[in-house]
C-alpha cells in the first residue's frame, strides 16, 4: 500500500515528545508499504517558507513550517491548526495513494485528510488521540457556544467521513461510539511500550545519577512530559512539600517543557521545595528517556482529575511500564484500573496529598515491593502493549479498510487487557 499519513506533530527519536507515528510508520515501511508522512516544522524560522522532504527510517517525511508551542494561547493554536490544514490539503492530494491515515490532535487534521481521500477516491482512517472537543471544553478553552457547536460538528464530520476509526484507549472508543459511529469499525490501539529500547541499563543509570550531586543513591520519582494545564504537574509540588514535612529523602525530578513550567517552578520556590527535594530539567530527546527511567526508582503519569482526562493514553505511562519501574498515578480511568489490577504501581486517585506522600515514602524504601511491582509493570508492557504487536494491529486495520472490510476493525484490536 501507499499510505499517506497525516500527523501535524510528528517526532523522530532525536526530538523531544512522543514518537508513536514514527514507530508505527517505520514498521509499516518494514512490512513493505510506502509511507508518506505529512507534518510540520514547529520551530520558528525565517529560512523556511515551503515544504522540505527528508527520509527517516524509510519514511518519506514532508515538513511544512508552521510555528507552534505549548505556550501559545488558544487563538494562536487555532491559527496554526488551520494554516497547516490548508497546506497539508494540497500536499496530501498531490501525493495520492491507496489510503489516508490521519491522526489527531488537532481535530482539524481531518480537513486535509477528508479532502485528499475524496479527491483520490480512497478510504480514510482517523486516529483519535484525545477526547476532542470534550477536553478543551472541560478545560474552559472553548467557552463560546458557537465554537463549541462548530467543534462538535467537525468531530461528527470527521467520523462520518472515516471508513474506520482508531482510538488510543477504551474510553476514547466509548467517546467515538457515543456519536453513533459503528462500534465494530473502531479499533483500540493505545500508545505502546518500546520494550527493546527501555531495558534497564545499570551503566546509564549510574552515569545519570553521578552527573547530579543532589541525587546520589536517593530514591527518585520522575515525571517526564508536558507541563500543560491538563497535566496538573503542580501536584508534584504539593507532594514534594508533604514529603519534606515527613523528612523523607525522596527526590522528585520533573523533565519537560510547557506553558505551566514557569508557574510550577515559581510555586516550588514559594513552597521551599525547589532545588531541595524537587528539581526541574529541560525535555529530553526520546532516545535519551531510557537512561532517565533506568535511573528512576518510580515513574509517574499525571492529569487533572477531570472525567474527560481519564481516557488519556500518555506515552510516559507506557515508557514507565517498559522500563520495569512502578508507576505513580493520580487520576482515575483505565490506567488506574490497570495499575490496581496488575499491582504495578501506586494508584493515588482520590487520596489526599498527605496519604500519597506516606504511601510513596513507604513504597520507595521497600525494595521487595519495588522489585515485584517493577516486574509486574514490565510483564504488562510485554503482554499487552508491545509496540511491534500494536503496529501489526494498525497495519491489519489499514489493510482491512483498503480491502473494503472496515467492520473488522474492532475484531482486530478490541482493546481488552485481561
Number of C-alpha atoms within 10 A of each C-alpha: 16 17 21 27 25 29 22 27 19 22 21 18 16 12 15 19 22 20 21 19 20 20 19 19 27 20 21 22 19 13 12 11 17 20 21 25 28 27 24 26 20 17 11 12 11 7 7 12 10 10 17 13 13 12 11 13 15 17 21 20 23 20 20 23 23 23 17 18 15 15 15 14 11 13 10 13 17 14 13 21 19 17 15 23 22 14 19 28 21 13 18 26 19 12 14 19 21 18 24 28 24 28 25 19 18 21 22 21 24 29 19 24 31 26 18 27 25 15 13 18 13 17 25 30 30 26 25 25 23 24 25 22 22 17 17 17 16 16 15 9 15 18 12 11 9 10 14 17 13 13 20 16 13 18 19 15 14 21 24 13 18 24 21 31 31 28 28 24 26 21 23 26 24 16 20 23 17 11 13 11 19 15 18 17 23 32 29 27 27 25 27 30 29 22 20 11 16 22 16 18 16 12 12 17 17 15 13 18 19 13 10 9 8 15 19 14 13 16 18 22 24 25 26 27 25 23 24 17 16 18 18 17 23 20 15 22 25 18 22 26 22 19 24 19 11 13 10 19 18 22 23 28 21 24 20 19 23 17 16 20 22 12 13 21 20 14 16 24 15 11 13 16 22 20 15 16 22 26 19 18 11 13 19 19 15 16 15 16 22 22 22 22 29 23 25 25 23 28 27 22 24 25 20 19 17 15 14 22 24 20 23 24 24 20 19 24 24 26 25 31 30 30 31 31 29 31 28 26 20 22 22 20 19 17 20 19 12 17 21 13 11 14 19 27 29 21 22 19 15 12 12 11 19 16 14 21 24 16 14 22 18 12 18 19 16 11 11 10 17 20 16 16 25 25 20 21 27 25 17 22 24 18 12 17 23 19 24 16 15 20 22 17 18 22 17 16 28 27 16 17 23 19 10 12 15 23 19 19 26 20 14 20 21 17 20 9 10 8
